[in-house]
Amino acid sequence: MWPSHMFDMSSFLTFIYVLNFLIAFTVLFLERKEPSKTLAWIMILFLLPGVGILFYAFFSQNIARQKIFRLSKFEEANISTSLYEQMTDIRNNTFPFAGPESKKWQDMIRLNQVYGSSYFTQDNHITILTDGKHKFSSLIEDIERAETSINVMYYILKPDSVGRALLDALVKKAAEGVEVRVLVDAMGSRRLSPRHFEKLTEAGGHYAFFFPPKFKYINMKLNYRNHRKLVVIDGRIGYMGGFNVGNEYVGKVKKFGNWRDTHLRITGGAVQDMDARFILDWRFASGENLVISHAFYPAPPETGHTGIQIVSCGPDTPQTEVKLAYLKMISSAKKNIYIQTPYFVPDDSILEALKMAALSGVDVRLMIPCKPDHIFVYWATYSYVGILLNAGARIYIYEDGFLHAKTITVDGEVTSVGSANFDIRSFYLNFEANAFIYDSAEAYKMEAIFEMDIARSHQLTRQEYRSRSLLIKFKESIARLLSDLL
């Protein structure tokens, strides 16, 4: 007769293997993931039974069929009508483009209109910010001058000296009667708790967490994070890009040293689109029914002649809007492509497009950091840059601290700055937002910044890459196998 504890263990193992099989069946036949993702999950489930089930529960939920961000009938009619009229004017060659770059790239503008519902504005002025101290001092100054509203959205907001300085400035404005709303991602800003917002709520401000955990220490949505970094002040001034809020982003954390990032300060019509993005996210996270309407938005003054589209993406739809815009830029390049990203884990379409560009004689340059903040992603990145290196691209390893910028500039005519990395997580899992800018003067500034960063970088050669150790090659191989899940 078998001891009861052995029978219990046998029953438990049988249950685990049956559950493992059912999940594998679901992944294989019902979820219809991409083949590479399917194979990665099957491998994890059968190599790590039990553990693989936990991984699946936390990392493989599908929210693509959920309608997270809803427009009212009035909003949808208003936005659709304006967008349709603009698309019609462009198609009929009656749209008054302010610059030659916008006219030349009108097929990409149309792509973003059709696929991303992104309105095109060309009355904007931008300031490119690459230093954390400069970015935060500029942001605080604009907050201090706010008169009506401040909408703040960050993936990471830490309760350290930089985070407290921002919250203190917001509390002060809320006490003065300014409408203040702060939206943070519950995973990225997990060090924040309601007590950190007590002074803000007492002053009349509001806060919300995006996808908070249902249980205190367990968040079942480890994927699907709101990675956007966006601030709108009085509906007239907007900030967006790569900087989060914390001491490391101003170079105060020894582990990272100097923090090299790229952010934009925007004035003009694009700010309304940024505010609309915030309102949609805020309504979902807070339940407050803010309205997107011309009455809510005062018409921003014309501050420049730069063409901009604000493009958002997220796992609530299968459309990968930012990735498609990246792909369009890469495939249309004639002279050069400059990319800066902390994580380079592209899907096959982006990788093949970059390889094709390099092999066609386009000057493809990619810059990545010299140090990791996510070790698996770092080794996967190193694996993929080797493929581009062999295709003739130039790879630069930034060595003056940590490179966190997410930018691409093509042919000195169009550039993008935002929250989306060149990785599968940004393309398919995170909620992201980027500004696509059609202006040769601003593209030239981005190229000049890239060139200055080259002086602080080491160029990776084919010989150096081929002579890497067996240990590094092993790390790359493991990370590459899991790249679809990173």
Residue pairs with C-beta under 8 A, 6 or more apart in sequence:
16 49
16 50
16 53
17 49
19 53
20 45
20 46
20 49
20 50
20 52
20 53
23 45
23 52
23 53
23 56
24 41
24 42
24 45
24 46
27 33
27 38
27 41
27 42
27 45
27 56
27 60
28 38
28 42
31 38
31 62
33 41
34 484
36 348
36 484
37 484
37 485
40 481
40 482
40 484
40 485
41 52
41 56
41 60
41 485
43 481
44 52
44 55
44 56
44 485
45 52
45 53
45 56
46 52
48 55
57 220
58 220
58 222
58 223
59 222
59 223
59 485
60 223
61 220
61 221
61 223
61 224
63 224
63 315
63 316
64 315
64 316
64 317
64 318
66 316
67 316
68 284
68 314
68 316
69 280
69 281
69 283
69 284
69 316
70 283
71 79
71 280
71 292
72 291
72 292
74 293
75 291
75 292
75 293
78 292
78 293
78 294
79 117
79 119
79 292
82 119
83 113
83 117
83 119
86 95
86 113
86 119
86 120
87 110
87 113
87 114
89 95
90 106
90 109
90 110
90 120
91 110
97 103
97 106
97 122
97 307
98 122
98 123
98 305
98 307
99 122
99 305
99 306
99 307
99 438
99 439
99 440
100 440
101 307
101 413
101 414
101 438
101 439
101 440
101 443
102 109
102 120
102 122
102 307
102 438
104 413
105 332
105 413
105 414
105 438
107 328
107 332
108 325
108 328
108 329
108 332
108 414
108 436
109 120
109 307
109 309
109 438
111 324
111 325
111 328
112 118
112 120
112 309
112 311
112 321
112 325
112 436
113 119
113 120
113 309
115 319
115 321
115 324
116 309
116 311
116 312
116 313
116 319
116 321
116 322
116 324
116 325
118 273
118 309
118 310
118 311
118 312
118 321
118 436
119 273
119 309
119 310
120 307
120 308
120 309
121 268
121 269
121 270
121 272
121 273
121 307
121 308
121 309
122 269
122 305
122 306
122 307
122 308
122 438
123 268
123 269
123 300
123 302
123 303
123 304
123 305
124 266
124 267
124 268
124 269
124 270
124 303
124 304
124 305
124 306
124 307
124 308
125 266
125 267
125 268
125 303
125 304
125 306
126 264
126 265
126 266
126 267
126 304
126 306
126 308
126 435
126 437
126 442
127 138
127 264
127 265
128 262
128 263
128 264
128 417
128 442
128 445
128 446
128 449
129 135
129 138
129 241
129 243
129 262
129 263
129 264
129 265
130 260
130 261
130 262
130 263
130 405
130 449
132 243
132 249
132 250
132 251
132 259
132 261
133 250
133 251
135 239
135 243
135 261
135 263
136 162
136 165
136 166
136 243
136 245
136 249
136 250
138 265
139 166
139 231
139 239
140 165
140 166
140 169
142 233
142 237
142 239
142 265
143 150
143 166
143 169
143 170
143 173
143 233
144 169
144 172
144 173
145 233
146 173
146 178
146 233
146 234
147 178
147 234
148 178
148 179
148 234
148 235
149 178
149 179
149 180
149 181
149 232
149 233
149 234
149 235
150 170
150 173
150 178
150 179
150 180
150 181
150 231
150 232
150 233
150 234
151 181
151 183
151 230
151 231
151 232
151 233
151 275
151 278
151 279
151 282
152 166
152 170
152 180
152 181
152 182
152 183
152 231
153 182
153 183
153 184
153 226
153 228
153 229
153 230
153 231
153 278
153 281
153 282
154 183
154 184
154 185
154 188
154 189
154 228
154 229
154 230
154 244
154 245
155 184
155 185
155 188
155 189
155 225
155 226
155 227
155 228
155 229
155 244
155 419
156 184
156 185
156 188
156 189
156 244
156 245
156 246
157 163
157 166
157 182
157 184
157 189
157 192
157 244
157 245
157 246
158 189
158 191
158 192
158 244
158 245
158 246
158 247
159 167
159 191
159 192
159 196
160 246
160 247
161 247
161 252
162 245
162 246
162 247
162 249
162 250
162 252
163 245
163 246
166 245
167 182
167 196
167 197
167 199
167 200
170 180
170 182
170 200
170 205
171 199
171 200
171 203
171 205
172 203
173 180
174 180
174 200
174 203
174 204
174 205
175 203
175 204
177 204
180 200
180 203
180 204
180 205
180 206
181 205
181 206
181 207
181 208
181 278
181 282
181 286
182 197
182 200
182 205
182 206
182 207
182 208
183 207
183 208
183 209
183 210
183 226
183 278
183 281
183 282
183 285
183 286
184 192
184 207
184 208
184 209
184 210
185 209
185 210
185 211
185 225
185 226
185 227
186 209
186 210
186 211
186 212
186 213
186 219
187 211
187 219
187 221
187 222
187 225
188 225
188 226
188 227
188 244
189 209
192 209
197 205
197 207
200 206
200 207
201 207
206 286
206 288
208 282
208 285
208 286
209 285
210 225
210 226
210 281
210 284
210 285
210 431
211 219
211 221
211 224
211 225
211 226
211 285
212 219
213 219
213 220
214 220
223 315
223 425
223 429
224 314
224 315
224 429
224 430
224 431
225 429
225 430
225 431
226 281
226 430
226 431
227 419
227 420
227 426
227 430
227 431
227 432
228 240
228 277
228 281
228 312
228 419
228 431
228 432
228 433
229 239
229 240
229 241
229 242
229 243
229 244
229 263
229 419
230 238
230 239
230 240
230 274
230 277
230 278
230 433
231 238
231 239
231 240
232 238
232 239
232 271
232 274
232 275
232 278
234 298
235 271
235 272
235 275
235 296
235 297
235 298
235 300
236 267
236 271
236 298
236 300
236 301
237 265
237 266
237 267
237 271
238 264
238 265
238 266
238 267
238 270
238 271
238 274
238 275
239 263
239 264
239 265
239 266
240 263
240 264
240 266
240 274
240 310
240 417
240 418
240 419
240 433
240 434
240 435
241 261
241 262
241 263
241 264
241 406
241 417
241 418
241 419
242 261
242 262
242 263
242 404
242 405
242 406
242 417
242 418
242 419
243 249
243 261
243 263
243 404
247 253
248 255
248 256
248 259
248 402
249 259
249 261
250 259
251 257
251 258
251 259
251 401
256 371
256 373
256 401
256 402
257 400
257 401
257 402
258 400
258 401
258 402
259 401
259 402
259 404
260 398
260 400
260 401
260 402
260 403
260 404
260 405
260 453
261 403
261 404
261 405
262 340
262 405
262 406
262 407
262 417
262 449
263 417
264 417
264 435
266 274
266 308
266 435
267 300
267 301
267 303
267 304
268 300
268 301
268 302
268 303
268 304
268 306
268 308
269 300
269 302
269 308
270 308
270 309
270 310
270 435
271 300
272 297
272 300
273 309
273 310
274 310
274 433
275 297
276 292
277 310
277 312
277 433
279 290
279 291
279 292
280 292
281 431
282 288
282 290
283 289
283 290
290 296
305 439
306 437
306 438
306 439
306 441
306 442
307 437
307 438
307 439
308 435
308 436
308 437
308 438
309 435
309 436
310 433
310 434
310 435
310 436
311 321
311 322
311 325
311 418
311 433
311 434
311 435
311 436
312 321
312 322
312 431
312 432
312 433
312 434
313 319
313 320
313 321
313 322
313 323
313 420
313 427
313 431
313 432
313 433
314 430
314 431
314 432
315 428
315 429
315 430
315 431
316 431
320 427
320 428
322 418
322 420
322 426
322 427
322 432
322 434
323 347
323 349
323 350
323 420
323 426
323 427
325 416
325 434
325 436
326 350
326 408
326 416
326 420
326 422
327 349
327 350
327 353
329 337
329 408
329 410
329 414
329 416
330 337
330 350
330 353
330 354
330 357
330 408
330 410
331 353
331 356
331 357
332 410
333 357
333 362
333 410
333 411
334 362
334 411
335 362
335 363
335 411
335 412
336 362
336 363
336 364
336 365
336 409
336 410
336 411
336 412
336 447
337 354
337 357
337 362
337 363
337 364
337 365
337 408
337 409
337 410
338 365
338 367
338 407
338 408
338 409
338 410
338 446
338 447
338 450
339 364
339 365
339 366
339 367
339 407
339 408
339 422
340 366
340 367
340 368
340 398
340 403
340 405
340 406
340 407
340 408
340 450
340 453
341 366
341 367
341 368
341 405
341 406
341 407
341 421
341 422
341 423
342 368
342 369
342 373
342 402
342 403
342 404
342 405
342 406
342 421
343 374
343 377
343 378
343 381
343 421
343 422
343 423
343 425
343 426
344 366
344 368
344 381
344 384
344 385
344 421
344 422
344 423
345 377
345 380
345 381
345 384
345 422
345 423
345 424
345 425
345 483
345 486
346 354
346 384
346 422
346 423
346 424
347 424
347 427
347 428
350 422
350 427
351 384
351 387
351 388
354 364
354 366
354 388
354 391
354 393
355 387
355 388
355 391
357 364
358 364
358 388
358 391
358 392
358 393
359 391
359 392
363 394
364 388
364 391
364 392
364 393
364 394
365 393
365 394
365 395
365 396
365 450
366 385
366 388
366 393
366 394
366 395
366 396
367 395
367 396
367 397
367 398
367 403
367 450
367 453
367 454
367 457
368 381
368 385
368 395
368 396
368 397
368 398
368 403
369 397
369 398
369 402
369 403
369 404
370 397
370 398
370 399
370 403
370 458
371 378
371 402
372 378
372 379
373 402
374 486
376 478
376 479
376 482
376 486
377 423
377 479
377 486
378 479
379 472
379 475
379 476
379 478
379 479
380 476
380 479
380 480
380 482
380 483
380 486
382 472
382 476
383 476
383 477
383 479
383 480
383 483
384 480
384 483
385 395
385 460
385 465
386 465
386 476
388 395
389 395
389 460
389 462
389 465
390 462
394 459
395 459
395 460
396 453
396 454
396 457
396 458
396 459
396 460
397 457
397 458
397 459
397 460
398 453
398 456
398 457
399 456
399 457
399 458
400 456
400 457
403 453
405 417
406 417
406 418
406 419
406 420
406 421
406 422
406 426
406 434
407 415
407 416
407 417
407 446
407 450
408 415
408 416
408 422
409 415
409 416
409 443
409 446
409 447
409 450
410 443
411 443
412 440
412 443
412 444
412 447
413 438
413 440
413 443
414 436
414 437
414 438
414 443
415 436
415 437
415 442
415 443
415 446
416 434
416 435
416 436
416 437
417 434
417 435
417 437
417 446
418 432
418 433
418 434
418 435
419 426
419 430
419 432
419 433
419 434
420 426
420 427
420 430
420 432
420 433
420 434
423 486
424 483
424 484
424 486
425 486
426 432
437 443
479 486
